[in-house]
Amino acid sequence: MNTVDKILESTGLDFEIIKFPFVDANDPELETGYYGLKNGKTGETLNSVKAGYTVSQNRDLVSAVLEGVKDFNGKLRVTKGGMIHGGRRVYLQVEIAGDSAVGDDIVKRNITIIDSNDGTSGLSVGVGTLTMSCQNQFYQFYKAGMLKVRHTLTIEQKIKELPKLIEIALRHSIKLVKKFQVWEQTPVIEEVKHQLVQHLLGVDRTMSEDDLKVVAQKRISSMNSLYKHLENEMSTKGETLWGLHSGVTSWTTHEKRHPKRINGHLESLASGSNYKVANQAMEFIDAL
């Protein structure tokens, strides 16, 4: 079994996308001009597309990523992968060799590549971190076009683009850890904690009882949950910007809700609501 096949099998990406014509409900012999995209392993229809849509296969992505990391002298290796939302999107994680220190914390870095099988988005390359002491995860994908590849590009074009994107992401991952190291040395006052909670949820504990009474109980529960994680993380990591960031990533990693499906946890952390919240917090802390 070759390396591509081993990765496809170990990550659960060993399925193909099947493109099939939609037919008129009243006349099965009459095609509508639209096509469905189906997960060949589960049979689930993922999306509808026009006739000119070119199918992207998981094998193509794995091949492109392996081609993209081969020039980094063993510093990068594919360690994880899987499907998101039934195979509508797929991801691969490339571990960056070596650990980074942020105060007393050991942080492992990775490059995360996400591609769509349903035509809804192109290929994106971002960076991820895992704080070993608490297993908090954080992902950041960049809005700049240089870290995205249009879905319409051929596999040959993707292979050509990926090494450059991976190198850019590698540089960003180094900058991210350096930012965390500065945060670990930057103290914050109690008021900043309340401002962050207000920024993320629109409510905080400094509000009057009368104001809090009209807030939905669901939001109050989220507020209390976030405060709990902030207080726990800041008690161990310090009353610093790093402690503040760790409190948010602890909440999004371990308690905030996520889709109840295969890889739904990572889906939310890397591209869903938990991703958005963690990056909103990042922007808020950065502005300080």
WOMOPE-V403586 format. One record per residue. N is the residue number from 1. RES is the residue in one small letter. PHI is phi as a letter, one per 30 degrees, with the letter a starting at -180 (999 if undefined). PSI is psi in radians with two decimals (NA if undefined). OMEGA is omega in whole degrees, -180 to 180 (999 if undefined). Layout:
BEGIN
{{N | RES | PHI | PSI | OMEGA} {N | RES | PHI | PSI | OMEGA}}
END
This chain:
BEGIN
{{1 | m | 999 | 2.22 | -178} {2 | n | d | 3.01 | -174} {3 | t | d | -0.71 | 179} {4 | v | d | -0.82 | -180} {5 | d | d | -0.67 | 180} {6 | k | d | -0.75 | 180} {7 | i | d | -0.74 | 179} {8 | l | e | -0.76 | -178} {9 | e | d | -0.77 | -175} {10 | s | d | -0.45 | -178} {11 | t | c | -0.07 | -177} {12 | g | i | 0.29 | 180} {13 | l | c | 0.29 | -179} {14 | d | d | 1.01 | 175} {15 | f | b | 2.72 | 179} {16 | e | c | 2.71 | 175} {17 | i | c | 2.20 | -178} {18 | i | c | 2.22 | 177} {19 | k | c | 2.20 | -177} {20 | f | b | 2.61 | -177} {21 | p | d | 2.44 | 170} {22 | f | d | 2.46 | 179} {23 | v | c | 2.80 | 179} {24 | d | d | 2.31 | -178} {25 | a | d | -0.53 | -178} {26 | n | c | -0.25 | -179} {27 | d | b | 1.58 | -177} {28 | p | e | -0.30 | 179} {29 | e | d | -0.20 | -175} {30 | l | c | 2.00 | 178} {31 | e | d | 2.57 | -175} {32 | t | d | -0.23 | -174} {33 | g | j | -0.10 | 176} {34 | y | c | 2.69 | -177} {35 | y | b | 2.65 | 174} {36 | g | c | 2.67 | 173} {37 | l | c | 2.16 | -173} {38 | k | b | 2.43 | 171} {39 | n | d | 1.98 | -175} {40 | g | d | -0.29 | -179} {41 | k | d | -0.72 | -177} {42 | t | c | -0.35 | -177} {43 | g | i | 0.01 | -178} {44 | e | d | 2.32 | 175} {45 | t | d | 2.21 | -173} {46 | l | c | -0.57 | -177} {47 | n | a | 2.98 | 173} {48 | s | c | 2.51 | -177} {49 | v | b | 2.96 | 176} {50 | k | d | 2.93 | -173} {51 | a | e | -0.59 | -175} {52 | g | d | -0.01 | -178} {53 | y | d | 2.33 | 178} {54 | t | c | 2.20 | -178} {55 | v | d | 2.41 | 174} {56 | s | c | 2.30 | -178} {57 | q | c | 2.61 | 179} {58 | n | e | -0.65 | 179} {59 | r | e | -0.67 | 179} {60 | d | d | -0.77 | -179} {61 | l | d | -0.84 | -179} {62 | v | d | -0.77 | 179} {63 | s | d | -0.74 | -179} {64 | a | d | -0.72 | -180} {65 | v | d | -0.77 | 178} {66 | l | d | -0.67 | 177} {67 | e | d | -0.64 | -177} {68 | g | d | -0.45 | -176} {69 | v | c | -0.14 | -170} {70 | k | d | -0.36 | -178} {71 | d | c | 0.18 | -176} {72 | f | c | 0.36 | 171} {73 | n | h | 0.74 | 176} {74 | g | i | 0.04 | 179} {75 | k | d | -0.35 | -177} {76 | l | b | 2.43 | 174} {77 | r | b | 2.51 | 179} {78 | v | d | 2.15 | -177} {79 | t | c | -0.48 | -177} {80 | k | b | 2.86 | 175} {81 | g | a | 2.99 | 179} {82 | g | l | 3.13 | 179} {83 | m | c | 2.68 | 179} {84 | i | b | 2.29 | 177} {85 | h | h | 0.99 | 174} {86 | g | i | 0.14 | -178} {87 | g | j | 0.05 | 177} {88 | r | d | -0.62 | 173} {89 | r | b | 2.74 | 178} {90 | v | b | 2.73 | -179} {91 | y | b | 2.68 | 170} {92 | l | b | 2.44 | 176} {93 | q | c | 2.28 | 179} {94 | v | c | 1.98 | -179} {95 | e | d | 2.38 | 177} {96 | i | c | 2.16 | -177} {97 | a | d | 2.47 | 177} {98 | g | j | 2.54 | 179} {99 | d | c | 2.69 | 176} {100 | s | c | 2.57 | -180} {101 | a | c | 2.31 | 171} {102 | v | b | 1.71 | -171} {103 | g | i | -2.19 | 178} {104 | d | d | 0.00 | -178} {105 | d | c | 2.47 | 171} {106 | i | c | 2.23 | -178} {107 | v | c | 2.18 | 175} {108 | k | c | 2.41 | -178} {109 | r | c | 2.60 | 175} {110 | n | b | 2.79 | 171} {111 | i | c | 2.24 | -177} {112 | t | c | 2.26 | -180} {113 | i | c | 2.18 | 180} {114 | i | b | 2.30 | 178} {115 | d | b | 2.72 | 180} {116 | s | c | 2.52 | 173} {117 | n | c | -0.06 | -175} {118 | d | c | 0.15 | 176} {119 | g | i | 0.11 | -176} {120 | t | d | -0.31 | -179} {121 | s | a | 2.87 | 177} {122 | g | d | -2.91 | 179} {123 | l | d | 2.29 | -180} {124 | s | b | 2.51 | 179} {125 | v | b | 2.23 | 179} {126 | g | b | -3.06 | 180} {127 | v | c | 2.67 | 178} {128 | g | b | 2.72 | 175} {129 | t | b | 2.59 | 175} {130 | l | b | 2.03 | 178} {131 | t | d | 2.01 | -169} {132 | m | d | -0.57 | -176} {133 | s | d | -0.51 | -174} {134 | c | b | -0.01 | 179} {135 | q | i | 0.36 | 176} {136 | n | d | 2.39 | 179} {137 | q | c | 2.54 | 177} {138 | f | b | 2.38 | 180} {139 | y | b | 2.54 | 176} {140 | q | b | 2.08 | 174} {141 | f | c | 2.48 | -171} {142 | y | c | 2.48 | -177} {143 | k | d | -0.34 | -177} {144 | a | d | 2.38 | -179} {145 | g | e | -0.40 | -178} {146 | m | d | -0.23 | 179} {147 | l | c | 0.34 | 177} {148 | k | b | 2.62 | 178} {149 | v | b | 2.23 | -179} {150 | r | e | 2.50 | -180} {151 | h | d | -0.46 | -175} {152 | t | d | -0.18 | 179} {153 | l | d | 2.58 | 178} {154 | t | d | 2.87 | 179} {155 | i | d | -0.62 | 178} {156 | e | d | -0.69 | 179} {157 | q | d | -0.65 | 178} {158 | k | d | -0.76 | 179} {159 | i | e | -0.65 | 180} {160 | k | d | -0.65 | -176} {161 | e | d | -0.59 | -169} {162 | l | d | -0.78 | -180} {163 | p | e | -0.69 | 179} {164 | k | d | -0.76 | -179} {165 | l | d | -0.68 | 179} {166 | i | d | -0.68 | 178} {167 | e | d | -0.72 | 177} {168 | i | d | -0.78 | 180} {169 | a | d | -0.65 | 178} {170 | l | d | -0.76 | 178} {171 | r | d | -0.71 | 179} {172 | h | d | -0.64 | -179} {173 | s | d | -0.64 | 177} {174 | i | d | -0.77 | 179} {175 | k | d | -0.65 | -179} {176 | l | d | -0.77 | 179} {177 | v | d | -0.70 | 177} {178 | k | d | -0.67 | 177} {179 | k | d | -0.79 | 179} {180 | f | d | -0.65 | 180} {181 | q | d | -0.64 | 175} {182 | v | d | -0.75 | 180} {183 | w | e | -0.65 | -177} {184 | e | d | -0.38 | -179} {185 | q | c | 0.05 | -174} {186 | t | c | 1.88 | -179} {187 | p | d | 2.72 | 177} {188 | v | b | 2.67 | 176} {189 | i | c | 2.86 | -176} {190 | e | e | -0.65 | -177} {191 | e | e | -0.59 | -178} {192 | v | d | -0.62 | 178} {193 | k | d | -0.79 | 179} {194 | h | d | -0.69 | 179} {195 | q | d | -0.68 | 179} {196 | l | d | -0.79 | 179} {197 | v | d | -0.74 | 178} {198 | q | d | -0.72 | -180} {199 | h | d | -0.69 | -176} {200 | l | d | -0.61 | -171} {201 | l | c | -0.20 | -178} {202 | g | i | 0.26 | -179} {203 | v | a | 2.59 | 176} {204 | d | a | 3.01 | -172} {205 | r | d | -0.15 | 178} {206 | t | d | -0.15 | 179} {207 | m | d | 2.69 | -179} {208 | s | d | 2.77 | 179} {209 | e | e | -0.68 | 180} {210 | d | d | -0.72 | 179} {211 | d | d | -0.67 | -179} {212 | l | d | -0.48 | -178} {213 | k | d | -0.50 | -177} {214 | v | c | 0.02 | 178} {215 | v | d | 2.40 | -180} {216 | a | e | 2.49 | -177} {217 | q | d | -0.58 | 179} {218 | k | d | -0.71 | -180} {219 | r | d | -0.64 | 176} {220 | i | d | -0.73 | 179} {221 | s | d | -0.72 | 178} {222 | s | d | -0.71 | 179} {223 | m | d | -0.84 | -179} {224 | n | d | -0.66 | 179} {225 | s | d | -0.78 | 179} {226 | l | d | -0.78 | 178} {227 | y | e | -0.70 | -179} {228 | k | e | -0.78 | -179} {229 | h | d | -0.67 | 177} {230 | l | d | -0.79 | -178} {231 | e | d | -0.71 | 179} {232 | n | d | -0.82 | -177} {233 | e | d | -0.68 | -179} {234 | m | d | -0.38 | 177} {235 | s | d | -0.47 | -180} {236 | t | c | -0.56 | -177} {237 | k | c | -0.12 | 177} {238 | g | j | 2.76 | 178} {239 | e | d | 1.19 | -174} {240 | t | b | 3.02 | 176} {241 | l | d | -0.59 | 177} {242 | w | d | -0.72 | 176} {243 | g | d | -0.68 | 178} {244 | l | d | -0.87 | 178} {245 | h | d | -0.75 | -179} {246 | s | d | -0.61 | 177} {247 | g | d | -0.72 | 179} {248 | v | d | -0.81 | -178} {249 | t | d | -0.51 | 174} {250 | s | d | -0.76 | 180} {251 | w | d | -0.85 | -178} {252 | t | d | -0.51 | -179} {253 | t | d | -0.70 | -167} {254 | h | c | -0.32 | -174} {255 | e | b | -0.69 | -177} {256 | k | e | 2.48 | -172} {257 | r | d | 2.67 | 179} {258 | h | b | 2.86 | -179} {259 | p | e | 2.38 | -179} {260 | k | d | 1.23 | 176} {261 | r | b | 3.01 | -178} {262 | i | e | 2.21 | -180} {263 | n | i | 0.35 | 179} {264 | g | d | -0.54 | 179} {265 | h | d | -0.88 | 179} {266 | l | d | -0.64 | 178} {267 | e | e | -0.81 | -178} {268 | s | d | -0.65 | -179} {269 | l | d | -0.58 | -174} {270 | a | c | -0.31 | -177} {271 | s | a | -0.10 | -175} {272 | g | c | -2.62 | -174} {273 | s | d | -0.65 | 179} {274 | n | d | -0.57 | 174} {275 | y | d | -0.81 | -178} {276 | k | d | -0.75 | -179} {277 | v | d | -0.81 | -179} {278 | a | d | -0.65 | -180} {279 | n | d | -0.50 | 171} {280 | q | d | -0.72 | 177} {281 | a | d | -0.72 | 178} {282 | m | e | -0.79 | 180} {283 | e | d | -0.70 | 179} {284 | f | d | -0.82 | -179} {285 | i | d | -0.69 | 179} {286 | d | e | -0.67 | -177} {287 | a | d | -0.35 | 179} {288 | l | d | NA | 999}}
END
